[in-house]
């Protein structure tokens, strides 16, 4: 599985801090402290455990050097895992506690991704995110940064849960309308948008997000399983669903991988993909997740290729890059590109 090329659409920078990086940022980090504060456990049903690790990781990434180290190591992890294209979520305002400006955060990460590409030739793009509880002005600022850096390693805009909140029923803490102006402004400019549903978002709130924001993709799309009409709408719109099975099992949202809705959504014709969310906070890789799907859900190369092609086509990569990566995927899986067959018939 490790050798197969993969596309990952949902991974957070701060949730992939390996020990050697944490130690370089903070020399006081011991292996014991790392396990206690940062490393995710195989099962973490208590929200405060998971939230504490995300918050601790963010606390380390508050300087330019820390961001550079984290980016370099994450891209190296992707290379080791056989990932050929990844979209990394970055919430700029979460890295400004010690004086960095949001623009500076984005610029440092963009430049670091450029350098990492020269070292690894792994294609990466950023999804600049605002958090659900952010004020309107903050979301609008992130939207403006997205436009400013769009095409320069920035591929789109996203809305994500506040990683430092352990609240599971957070509907009262934020309003969908707060972020409408940012989404509308980007929609007018043709800039892609994605929203994270997460377990804090119920079906009613997800309906609001889908209706007002019209996202191209939804991360952590488990809430849609509670509403058949919503599933129908998402399938009709060809809205891509980013799923992170290992995380869902880790947090107790799904009892066992065999129960995960990924299989059912795939067979029903939804656009779906498999991601890690965070390679340390959730201790997994795509190769390990694929192996688990192969063992427990009887997935084969056909399903993995299909999910990777769906991920690539739903990515925010430019068309010419998609064409190059599509060719690599089909060649690696030993399958002819069906698009070429259709062109020949014409």
C-alpha positions as CSV (number, residue, x, y, z in Angstrom):
1,X,0.0,0.0,0.0
2,X,2.8,2.4,0.8
3,X,4.1,2.3,-2.8
4,X,0.8,3.1,-4.4
5,X,0.4,6.8,-5.3
6,X,-2.2,8.6,-3.3
7,X,-4.2,11.9,-3.2
8,X,-5.0,13.4,0.2
9,X,-7.5,16.2,0.5
10,X,-7.8,16.6,4.2
11,X,-4.8,17.0,6.5
12,X,-4.1,19.7,9.1
13,X,-0.6,21.0,9.5
14,X,-0.7,21.3,13.3
15,X,-2.0,17.7,13.7
16,X,1.1,16.1,12.1
17,X,3.9,17.2,14.5
18,X,6.3,14.3,15.0
19,X,8.5,14.1,18.0
20,X,11.7,15.3,16.3
21,X,10.0,18.4,15.1
22,X,8.4,19.2,18.5
23,X,11.8,18.7,20.1
24,X,13.5,21.1,17.7
25,X,10.8,23.7,18.4
26,X,10.9,23.2,22.2
27,X,14.1,21.6,23.6
28,X,12.2,20.7,26.8
29,X,10.1,18.2,25.0
30,X,10.9,14.7,26.2
31,X,9.4,11.5,24.7
32,X,7.2,11.1,27.7
33,X,5.9,14.7,27.4
34,X,5.3,14.2,23.7
35,X,3.2,11.0,24.3
36,X,1.3,12.8,27.1
37,X,0.6,16.1,25.3
38,X,0.8,15.6,21.5
39,X,0.6,12.1,20.3
40,X,-2.9,10.8,19.7
41,X,-4.1,7.5,21.2
42,X,-5.7,4.8,19.2
43,X,-9.0,5.5,20.9
44,X,-9.9,8.9,22.5
45,X,-13.6,9.1,23.1
46,X,-13.3,12.0,25.5
47,X,-13.4,15.3,23.6
48,X,-11.1,17.0,26.0
49,X,-8.2,14.5,25.3
50,X,-8.4,15.1,21.6
51,X,-8.8,18.9,21.9
52,X,-5.9,19.2,24.4
53,X,-3.5,17.7,21.9
54,X,-4.7,19.9,19.0
55,X,-4.3,22.9,21.2
56,X,-0.8,21.9,22.4
57,X,0.3,21.4,18.9
58,X,-0.9,24.9,17.9
59,X,0.9,26.4,20.8
60,X,4.2,25.2,19.3
61,X,3.5,26.6,15.9
62,X,3.7,30.3,16.7
63,X,7.0,31.3,15.0
64,X,8.3,31.4,11.5
65,X,10.9,28.8,12.2
66,X,8.4,26.4,13.8
67,X,6.1,26.7,10.8
68,X,9.0,26.0,8.5
69,X,10.0,22.9,10.4
70,X,6.4,21.6,10.5
71,X,5.9,22.1,6.8
72,X,9.1,20.4,5.9
73,X,8.3,17.4,8.0
74,X,4.7,17.1,6.9
75,X,5.7,17.0,3.3
76,X,8.4,14.4,4.1
77,X,5.7,12.3,5.8
78,X,3.5,12.6,2.7
79,X,6.5,11.5,0.5
80,X,7.1,8.4,2.8
81,X,3.4,7.5,2.5
82,X,3.3,7.6,-1.3
83,X,1.2,10.8,-1.5
84,X,1.6,12.6,-4.8
85,X,-0.8,15.5,-4.1
86,X,-2.2,16.9,-0.8
87,X,-4.2,19.8,0.3
88,X,-3.2,21.1,3.7
89,X,-5.6,23.0,5.9
90,X,-4.1,26.1,7.6
91,X,-6.0,28.6,9.8
92,X,-3.7,31.7,9.8
93,X,-5.2,33.4,12.8
94,X,-4.5,30.4,15.0
95,X,-0.7,31.0,14.6
96,X,-0.7,34.7,15.6
97,X,-0.4,34.4,19.4
98,X,3.2,35.5,19.6
99,X,3.1,38.4,17.1
100,X,3.0,36.9,13.6
101,X,0.4,38.5,11.3
102,X,-2.0,36.2,9.4
103,X,-0.4,37.3,6.1
104,X,3.1,36.5,7.4
105,X,1.9,33.0,8.5
106,X,0.6,32.3,5.0
107,X,3.7,33.7,3.3
108,X,6.0,31.6,5.5
109,X,4.0,28.4,4.8
110,X,3.7,29.0,1.1
111,X,7.5,29.6,0.8
112,X,8.2,26.5,2.9
113,X,5.9,24.4,0.6
114,X,7.9,25.7,-2.4
115,X,11.2,24.6,-0.8
116,X,9.7,21.2,0.2
117,X,8.6,20.6,-3.4
118,X,12.1,21.1,-4.7
119,X,13.3,18.5,-2.1
120,X,10.6,15.9,-2.6
121,X,8.6,16.8,-5.8
122,X,5.4,16.3,-3.8
123,X,2.7,18.6,-5.0
124,X,0.9,20.4,-2.2
125,X,-1.6,23.2,-1.9
126,X,-3.2,25.1,1.0
127,X,-6.8,25.5,2.1
128,X,-6.8,28.7,4.1
129,X,-9.4,28.3,6.9
130,X,-11.4,30.4,9.2
131,X,-12.9,28.8,12.3
132,X,-16.6,28.5,13.1
133,X,-16.5,30.8,16.1
134,X,-14.4,33.5,14.4
135,X,-16.0,37.0,14.0
136,X,-17.1,38.1,10.5
137,X,-14.1,40.4,10.1
138,X,-11.7,37.6,10.7
139,X,-13.4,35.4,8.1
140,X,-13.4,38.2,5.6
141,X,-9.6,38.7,6.2
142,X,-8.9,35.0,5.5
143,X,-11.0,35.2,2.4
144,X,-9.0,38.2,1.2
145,X,-5.7,36.3,1.9
146,X,-7.1,33.4,-0.1
147,X,-7.6,35.6,-3.1
148,X,-4.2,37.3,-2.7
149,X,-2.3,34.0,-2.6
150,X,-4.6,32.1,-4.9
151,X,-2.6,30.2,-7.4
152,X,0.6,30.6,-5.3
153,X,0.2,27.3,-3.4
154,X,-3.2,28.5,-2.1
155,X,-6.0,26.6,-3.7
156,X,-9.1,27.4,-1.8
157,X,-10.9,28.6,1.4
158,X,-12.4,26.6,4.2
159,X,-14.5,26.7,7.4
160,X,-13.3,24.4,10.2
161,X,-14.1,23.7,13.8
162,X,-12.2,25.7,16.4
163,X,-9.6,23.1,17.4
164,X,-9.3,24.5,21.0
165,X,-12.9,24.0,21.8
166,X,-14.0,20.7,23.4
167,X,-17.7,21.5,23.0
168,X,-19.6,18.8,21.2
169,X,-22.9,20.7,20.9
170,X,-21.6,24.1,19.8
171,X,-24.6,25.3,17.7
172,X,-25.2,28.2,20.1
173,X,-21.6,29.4,19.8
174,X,-21.7,30.5,16.1
175,X,-24.0,31.4,13.3
176,X,-23.7,30.3,9.7
177,X,-24.6,33.8,8.6
178,X,-21.5,35.1,10.3
179,X,-19.3,33.7,7.5
180,X,-21.8,34.2,4.6
181,X,-20.1,37.4,3.3
182,X,-16.7,35.7,3.1
183,X,-18.2,32.7,1.2
184,X,-20.2,35.0,-1.1
185,X,-17.2,37.2,-1.9
186,X,-15.1,34.2,-2.9
187,X,-18.0,32.6,-4.9
188,X,-18.2,35.8,-7.0
189,X,-14.5,35.4,-7.8
190,X,-14.7,31.7,-8.6
191,X,-12.5,30.6,-5.7
192,X,-13.2,27.0,-4.4
193,X,-14.7,26.5,-1.0
194,X,-14.9,23.6,1.5
195,X,-16.6,23.3,4.8
196,X,-15.9,20.9,7.7
197,X,-19.0,19.3,9.2
198,X,-17.3,17.6,12.1
199,X,-19.3,16.1,15.0
200,X,-20.2,19.5,16.3
201,X,-22.5,20.2,13.3
202,X,-25.9,18.7,13.3
203,X,-28.0,18.0,10.2
204,X,-29.9,21.4,10.5
205,X,-26.7,23.3,10.6
206,X,-25.2,21.3,7.7
207,X,-28.3,22.1,5.6
208,X,-27.7,25.8,6.3
209,X,-24.0,25.5,5.3
210,X,-24.8,23.6,2.1
211,X,-27.5,26.0,1.2
212,X,-25.8,29.3,1.9
213,X,-22.2,28.5,1.2
214,X,-22.6,26.0,-1.7
215,X,-19.3,24.3,-0.9
216,X,-17.6,22.1,-3.5
217,X,-16.5,19.7,-0.8
218,X,-17.5,18.7,2.8
219,X,-15.0,17.5,5.3
220,X,-16.0,15.0,8.0
221,X,-19.3,14.4,6.3
222,X,-20.8,12.0,8.9
223,X,-23.8,14.2,9.8
224,X,-25.2,13.8,6.2
225,X,-25.8,10.2,7.0
226,X,-28.7,11.3,9.2
227,X,-30.7,12.8,6.3
228,X,-31.6,11.0,3.1
229,X,-32.7,14.2,1.4
230,X,-29.4,15.9,2.2
231,X,-27.5,12.9,0.7
232,X,-29.6,13.2,-2.4
233,X,-28.9,16.9,-2.8
234,X,-25.1,16.3,-2.3
235,X,-25.1,13.5,-4.8
236,X,-27.0,15.7,-7.3
237,X,-24.7,18.6,-6.9
238,X,-21.6,16.3,-7.0
239,X,-20.4,17.6,-3.7
240,X,-17.3,15.7,-2.7
241,X,-17.3,14.1,0.8
242,X,-13.9,14.0,2.5
243,X,-13.9,11.1,5.0
244,X,-11.3,10.3,7.7
245,X,-12.2,6.8,8.8
246,X,-9.3,6.3,11.3
247,X,-10.2,9.5,13.1
248,X,-13.9,8.6,13.2
249,X,-13.1,5.3,14.9
250,X,-10.5,6.9,17.2
251,X,-13.1,9.4,18.5
252,X,-15.8,6.7,19.0
253,X,-18.0,8.2,16.3
254,X,-18.0,4.8,14.6
255,X,-17.7,1.6,16.5
256,X,-15.6,-0.2,14.0
257,X,-14.2,0.4,10.5
258,X,-16.7,-2.2,9.1
259,X,-19.5,0.1,10.2
260,X,-18.1,3.2,8.5
261,X,-20.4,4.8,5.9
262,X,-17.6,5.2,3.4
263,X,-18.5,1.9,1.7
264,X,-22.2,2.8,1.5
265,X,-21.6,6.3,0.2
266,X,-19.1,5.0,-2.4
267,X,-21.5,2.3,-3.7
268,X,-24.4,4.8,-3.8
269,X,-22.5,7.0,-6.2
270,X,-21.2,9.8,-4.0
271,X,-17.9,11.4,-4.7
272,X,-15.8,10.3,-1.7
273,X,-12.1,10.2,-0.7
274,X,-10.0,8.9,2.2
275,X,-7.8,11.2,4.3
276,X,-6.0,11.1,7.7
277,X,-7.1,14.5,9.1
278,X,-3.9,14.5,11.2
279,X,-1.1,12.0,11.1
280,X,-0.1,12.4,14.8
281,X,-3.2,13.6,16.6
282,X,-4.8,10.6,14.8
283,X,-1.9,8.1,14.7
284,X,-2.2,6.8,11.2
285,X,-1.1,7.2,7.6
286,X,-3.0,6.7,4.4
287,X,-1.1,3.4,3.8
288,X,-2.3,2.1,7.2
289,X,-5.8,3.3,6.6
290,X,-5.8,1.6,3.1
291,X,-4.5,-1.6,4.7
292,X,-7.3,-1.5,7.3
293,X,-9.9,-1.0,4.6
294,X,-8.5,-3.9,2.6
295,X,-8.6,-6.2,5.6
296,X,-11.9,-5.2,7.2
297,X,-14.0,-4.0,4.3
298,X,-12.5,-6.1,1.5
299,X,-11.4,-3.1,-0.5
300,X,-9.2,-3.8,-3.5
301,X,-7.1,-1.8,-5.9
302,X,-10.2,-0.9,-7.9
303,X,-11.8,0.9,-4.9
304,X,-8.6,2.7,-4.0
305,X,-8.0,3.8,-7.5
306,X,-11.5,5.1,-7.8
307,X,-11.3,7.1,-4.6
308,X,-8.0,8.6,-5.6
309,X,-9.3,9.6,-9.0
310,X,-12.4,11.1,-7.3
311,X,-10.1,13.0,-4.9
312,X,-8.0,14.3,-7.7
313,X,-10.9,15.4,-9.8
314,X,-12.5,17.1,-6.8
315,X,-9.2,18.7,-5.7
316,X,-8.6,22.4,-6.3
317,X,-5.4,21.7,-8.4
318,X,-5.1,23.4,-11.8
319,X,-6.2,21.4,-14.8
320,X,-2.7,20.8,-16.2
321,X,-1.5,19.4,-12.8
322,X,-4.6,17.2,-12.6
323,X,-3.8,15.7,-16.0
324,X,-0.2,14.9,-15.0
325,X,-1.3,13.3,-11.7
326,X,-4.1,11.4,-13.3
327,X,-1.6,9.8,-15.7
328,X,0.6,8.8,-12.8
329,X,-2.3,7.2,-10.9
330,X,-3.6,5.1,-13.9
331,X,0.0,4.0,-14.8
332,X,0.7,2.9,-11.2
333,X,-2.5,0.9,-10.9
334,X,-1.9,-0.6,-14.3
335,X,-5.2,0.8,-15.8
336,X,-5.8,2.7,-19.0
337,X,-7.3,6.1,-18.6
338,X,-11.0,5.7,-19.7
339,X,-11.0,9.4,-20.9
340,X,-8.5,8.5,-23.6
341,X,-10.7,5.7,-24.8
342,X,-13.7,8.0,-25.1
343,X,-11.6,10.6,-27.1
344,X,-10.5,7.9,-29.6
345,X,-14.1,6.8,-30.2
346,X,-15.0,10.4,-31.1
